[in-house]
Amino acid sequence: MTIGEQAQSPIRTGGRDGTYLNGIQILRFVAALAVVLAHIQHEIVKSGLFTNFRPFDLIDGGFGVDIFFVISGFIMLHVSKDKFGKSGASVDFIMRRFLRIAPLYYIATLLTLVAILLIDRASINNTITLIHVLGSFLFFPTQSYTGDVAPILKLGWTLNFEFLFYAIFSLSMIFRLRAGLIFLTFALTAIVLIANCVPHPPAWLSFWGQSLVFEFLGGVLLAILYQSDKRLSVAQGFALVALGLGLVTALKGAGTFPYLPRALFAGMPAWLIVSGVILTGSPVPESGLVKFLLRGGEASYALYLFHPFIIKIVSKVISFNNLDISPIIFIVLIVSSVRVLSFIVNITIEKPMYKVIKEIILSKYM
């Protein structure tokens, strides 16, 4: 998960307690790691590297995306609630979100284009179109040559949803808080209703009209609860997390996924899990493991964007050299490599790049 705005240092709350929401950082890392593990398993099955491999499918790792969407809705309202109705706040919000997320995503997208060129230069005219490239860089849903509505860097589909939410959220900030939240709710709901009522809607409307947008609204609701000082005990928080995990596992095991909207079979469990973490009153205790997880949360955006490269590289190296290793070693090798790479990218590229952007653009023009 997108995940990009979320991949920052621990967030200071705007409430009276002045604490840090370290639980969110840990949840970001866990959610991103779940996505990575899902993609690793997909690569193993697709490549046929291990004939005796049995995927872990009790919980779909893609569920991590739903967790990210709920967190995103929470954060956006949590850090912006005092700016509703203020002059220039809408433009300032959307620009800051764009400048936080776009640069690193653009780097990953360009690397994907280079990889396609290097692997099969002859077929690039058949696989990449100008419209597809423009849509990828503008966060606008466009169809690929396979007919899928996904950007060149396929996992960027989550950012297409993020920017829809950011755009409508920024418009809602023109109004005062109550009216803005009403506008936000009605606008996102209208998109879903129109997409599902209009015969043969365009690809971009079908994409944005998925029930996933309600997961952002769930995060907004969670921010309202948090700001009203609603708190849970540690036991209650663990119970909500367990309930969320149990619910998503039960729904998947019952085979209900094809028949329910994603906002129900994944969004509702994600909301329960995020609520259990955020609304728990007790702070996260300091320890070596917690610090490791927090650092992983800071680098979760880099981890999310760049893990497909590591998966492909390691898979090709093992296949080319016909290495005899177990699936567990393969998974551990990729996860470790992805963790190291995300740390390096976060320290050497992501943070310095945003620091320069803040000094050159945000500090002068916003």
Helices and strands as residue ranges (DSSP letters): H 22-47, H 63-80, G 81-83, H 89-119, G 121-123, H 124-127, H 130-137, G 154-156, H 157-172, H 177-197, H 203-208, H 213-227, H 234-253, G 257-259, H 262-262, I 263-267, H 268-278, H 288-298, H 300-321, H 327-345, I 346-350, H 351-357, I 358-362, H 363-365
